[in-house]
């Protein structure tokens, strides 16, 4: 449910504002990963956004500000379940707020550049970490205020430089930057995923063939520079006889790899 208001300065320039309300039920794994004393609740979102878009002869630009206010947001805790999946729990009050920027520049007839960037703050107002002592079954809690939401980088950016070699063939350089992320919700620098910057190359060719509307052939060279990075992971805290330990887990990504695809449209 929501409402949006738009004002057009011209057919190529406008401002807008919107308010939307959403609700989401927990998924099946949220229930199977919880116990009778910690069953998940639905999460509620109020999203407020405002932005400006404009277009020139060969350039289009947009900027959008957003504030997403959550009640009982289901967030990753950093803990992994028995099959290596992320576990989630509700937090009473949290938010995501920031600015999104996107643009496209038609440099020359056959060459274009498109880019996006998001800068955000992703915070939990009050977070309580529960850790059981395996030696005696005691429960220890740690409280944090305005701490970072796990797996929520403050900077995400992407770029696509595309060149049409022939009318039906193109080559593109795809780049992505993801800022540092926390593995859990404590904002600790010892439990993070480092920022990473990766590049892919895409070669594509499309043409009609023998009554078929389109035959598309694409070769994607992923991580062309063989960057070493981890895009996901987890952390598991545990107490034994009063001693606190934390173990971090990482999922390293593949170095240079290839994907060949065929798409046929009738």
Beta strands, then each sheet from edge to edge (+ up, - down):
strand 1: 2-10
strand 2: 13-24
strand 3: 43-55
strand 4: 59-80
strand 5: 86-108
strand 6: 111-132
strand 7: 139-148
strand 8: 155-166
strand 9: 169-178
strand 10: 181-182
strand 11: 192-193
strand 12: 196-209
strand 13: 212-222
strand 14: 230-240
strand 15: 243-252
strand 16: 257-265
sheet 1: 1+ 2- 3+ 4- 5+ 6- 7+
sheet 2: 1+ 2- 3+ 4- 5+ 6- 8+ 9- 12+ 13- 16+
sheet 3: 10+ 11-
sheet 4: 14+ 15-
end
